[in-house]
Each structure stands twice: as C-alpha cells, then as structure tokens.
C-alpha cells in the first residue's frame, strides 16, 4: 500500500510529467502538510453513492467554467481547455489563493495541468446553456463561444461572465476520487455590471445550481 509521502510524491511526479509547475514562483511559508491518503481497494463507501448525491444536492452553489490556454506540446498542438465546475471556493486572502476540485478521470484536467495556469469564469444567471456546453465531453466546447485572453496567463476569459480569476497552479492534493487544485491568484476582475448591487437581471446576477437544476438569486426584502 502506498504511504502518505508516496501519494504526495505521485501527485508531484504527475504534474512534472505534464509539464506543470509544482511550486509557486513566489513561495510562501507552508503550513504542516495535510493528511494524504488513497482509498484502498478493500474499502467500502459508508453511504450509498446515490444517496450521497441526493443529500449533498441540497447545498446550492454557484457555477464556474475553469479554462486553460492552448498548448504547443505534446504534438500536435491542442486548443484551449475548459470544464464546468461547481466545486470552486476562495481559500486564502494572504497569499491570495482559490481552489477547485476535479475528478481524477477528467480528460480536461491533464490539459490544465500541462498549461500550469487557469482562469475561473464565474457564470451569470443567463449562462446556463454555456455551462451545459462545457459540461459535455468529446466536443469542441469553445465552438461559437466569445472570449478573450486573461491578462496574466492567457487563459480564456469568457464574454459575459460577471467575474473572473486568473491563476497559476500553486499545489495539487489528493481527495479520494478527486484532486484538490489550489491556484495562486495573479489577476481578477468583474465584467460589465458585475458590481451592480442587488442586480438580479443584469450581468452581475449569478447562476446557481440546486438539486440538479439551475436557478437565480433573489435578494431578501429585508437585506
């Protein structure tokens, strides 16, 4: 059985194998390493997977699209990469860090790891179709999608997104059947209308996901 240090080393070797940086360009003081472990073959889930999804579906989340720029290697060159992601969170203010989770089986993650950078596009209320387009596999997700380059990493910054966060991969940790990706924020901003307080109709309104369906945010009358 692979030990904790071995699992951490495996993640580092994986990142190096796809050409992604394994340390930040500007290192920060590290906290004690978290407990890392893999799920053993003989372990059984304590709860039913379908029940797990059903109950956790009651937790409403925002929706993002995580993107990475085109890469030249390996040959042939690949276009930009992206996938729809609910498991995004702010992690640290000093240094500025964010995180997202991605399945180990993801075909998009290796391309993001190879680029070593990514942009988190926070989707707005009218971008449900855009989210669905980035949630499928095996298609050209950027076909017909308007975007420009994020200022530091060049990752696709999707038109109409209320906010964006431009990042460099800072660290990757194991989390069962997922990877926990930590990004160091290099630049961020909001789209037109993204700062409009209480705006639920314009660009600043968020796209929400709850119990398998998209929805919108309505401010409480009493604030």
WOSUL-V72435 format. One record per run of one state. SS is the DSSP state (H for helix, E for strand, - for the rest). FROM is the first residue (numbers start at 1). TO is the last residue. Records with the same first field share a line. If there is no record, write none. Layout:
SS=FROM-TO ; FROM-TO
This chain:
-=1-3 ; 18-48 ; 57-60 ; 63-63 ; 69-70 ; 72-77 ; 79-80 ; 86-87 ; 93-96 ; 104-108 ; 116-116 ; 123-123 ; 125-127 ; 135-146 ; 150-155 ; 159-162 ; 176-177 ; 191-205 ; 211-212 ; 217-223
H=4-17 ; 49-56 ; 109-115 ; 128-134
E=61-62 ; 64-68 ; 71-71 ; 78-78 ; 81-85 ; 88-92 ; 97-103 ; 117-122 ; 124-124 ; 147-149 ; 156-158 ; 163-175 ; 178-190 ; 206-210 ; 213-216
